[in-house]
């Protein structure tokens, strides 16, 4: 079975050669240090109630270039700030895309993703992962019409080839296309 986005990300640090530092962990906060034979640096996960939201903070330098293949079983939104440009990714069989410095918002779908990190170059990022459960809970509690608008916009974007690979920005007033990368 393909895992949910939250389940996948909670096991990610150890799959990427990080060891949990138990004395720095707390309620919903997990701190990891990269194993020295693979590089140096840290990875933190902050889990919010009931798998609604997850924050990832990475600051590491791998010794060797590596590829991480991800397959997620659900749609989710990712808001990311990249402080380095030493990573790249590709979705499915498409070409590799360089990750540039800056803040991005992605509406990710159930596809296989390949992530590459260059050996000897620092990787620094902060990611906020909003699960489908987050949207189903938040928008239904706060504004039913907004939830219906968001779901309609999401469905349209996912079904329209020209929009599917765009970086998106979500606001209370809808979804705006920001930049032609994904």
Secondary structure, DSSP 8 states (H G I E B T S, - for coil): ----HHHHHHHHHHHTTEEE-GGG-BTTEEEEEE-TTTEEEEEEEEE-GGGSEEEEEEEEEESS-EEEEEE-SS-EEEEEEES---EEEEETTS--EE--SEEEEEEE-S-EEEEEE-TTSEEEEEEEEE-HHHHHHHHHHH-HHHHHHHHHHHHHHHH-HHHHTSEEEEETTEEEEEES--
